[in-house]
């Protein structure tokens, strides 16, 4: 079994000067962090995970992440969740 290492750092995907999402990965998993705009209800969030494709967006709009994957992923081990960012000052 491959050793699971903590990600060294997170990365940001920037499009037209605006951050779309942050991501990090280990040897075994990839995590994508998306902050919804404040005026978007959580029920409008859309996420579809297929073995070789992932799609994320706001219902009724073109997806802002619509990507074919280089390698198939295990769907039964894949999930998404909505959470809240907590900022410490």
C-alpha positions as a Python dict, from the first residue, in 0.01 Angstrom:
ca = {
    (1, 'X'): (0, 0, 0),
    (2, 'X'): (134, 341, -93),
    (3, 'X'): (219, 572, 193),
    (4, 'X'): (-20, 866, 224),
    (5, 'X'): (168, 1192, 244),
    (6, 'X'): (23, 1527, 345),
    (7, 'X'): (13, 1779, 63),
    (8, 'X'): (313, 2010, 58),
    (9, 'X'): (100, 2308, -35),
    (10, 'X'): (-225, 2403, -199),
    (11, 'X'): (-248, 2548, -548),
    (12, 'X'): (-490, 2799, -697),
    (13, 'X'): (-649, 2779, -1040),
    (14, 'X'): (-679, 3134, -1175),
    (15, 'X'): (-885, 3225, -1485),
    (16, 'X'): (-893, 3580, -1624),
    (17, 'X'): (-732, 3706, -1304),
    (18, 'X'): (-997, 3550, -1076),
    (19, 'X'): (-944, 3251, -848),
    (20, 'X'): (-1179, 2968, -948),
    (21, 'X'): (-1070, 2707, -694),
    (22, 'X'): (-784, 2585, -475),
    (23, 'X'): (-659, 2227, -484),
    (24, 'X'): (-409, 1996, -321),
    (25, 'X'): (-320, 1632, -359),
    (26, 'X'): (-145, 1339, -196),
    (27, 'X'): (-37, 1012, -353),
    (28, 'X'): (-390, 880, -310),
    (29, 'X'): (-632, 1171, -334),
    (30, 'X'): (-704, 1512, -483),
    (31, 'X'): (-903, 1777, -295),
    (32, 'X'): (-1067, 2073, -467),
    (33, 'X'): (-1188, 2370, -259),
    (34, 'X'): (-1447, 2601, -413),
    (35, 'X'): (-1587, 2905, -238),
    (36, 'X'): (-1939, 2984, -357),
    (37, 'X'): (-2028, 3350, -405),
    (38, 'X'): (-2215, 3483, -101),
    (39, 'X'): (-2536, 3545, -298),
    (40, 'X'): (-2562, 3186, -433),
    (41, 'X'): (-2782, 2945, -232),
    (42, 'X'): (-2608, 2614, -162),
    (43, 'X'): (-2895, 2422, -325),
    (44, 'X'): (-2788, 2567, -663),
    (45, 'X'): (-2442, 2408, -640),
    (46, 'X'): (-2394, 2129, -898),
    (47, 'X'): (-2128, 1856, -885),
    (48, 'X'): (-2113, 1547, -1106),
    (49, 'X'): (-1833, 1292, -1071),
    (50, 'X'): (-1785, 1021, -1334),
    (51, 'X'): (-1491, 778, -1367),
    (52, 'X'): (-1307, 1000, -1618),
    (53, 'X'): (-1488, 1333, -1590),
    (54, 'X'): (-1575, 1593, -1326),
    (55, 'X'): (-1820, 1883, -1363),
    (56, 'X'): (-1882, 2160, -1110),
    (57, 'X'): (-2091, 2474, -1135),
    (58, 'X'): (-2404, 2664, -1047),
    (59, 'X'): (-2729, 2516, -1182),
    (60, 'X'): (-2862, 2711, -1480),
    (61, 'X'): (-2513, 2836, -1578),
    (62, 'X'): (-2226, 2684, -1777),
    (63, 'X'): (-2003, 2476, -1546),
    (64, 'X'): (-1683, 2648, -1436),
    (65, 'X'): (-1504, 2316, -1398),
    (66, 'X'): (-1580, 2069, -1678),
    (67, 'X'): (-1277, 1845, -1713),
    (68, 'X'): (-1184, 1508, -1860),
    (69, 'X'): (-946, 1324, -1628),
    (70, 'X'): (-621, 1162, -1743),
    (71, 'X'): (-689, 846, -1543),
    (72, 'X'): (-1011, 689, -1417),
    (73, 'X'): (-1103, 745, -1055),
    (74, 'X'): (-1289, 517, -819),
    (75, 'X'): (-1644, 652, -808),
    (76, 'X'): (-1733, 455, -493),
    (77, 'X'): (-1447, 636, -313),
    (78, 'X'): (-1534, 981, -452),
    (79, 'X'): (-1759, 1236, -287),
    (80, 'X'): (-1827, 1604, -247),
    (81, 'X'): (-1948, 1803, 47),
    (82, 'X'): (-2049, 2160, 121),
    (83, 'X'): (-1881, 2325, 414),
    (84, 'X'): (-1799, 2663, 550),
    (85, 'X'): (-1465, 2835, 561),
    (86, 'X'): (-1367, 2958, 903),
    (87, 'X'): (-1124, 3247, 899),
    (88, 'X'): (-913, 3323, 1204),
    (89, 'X'): (-807, 3681, 1264),
}
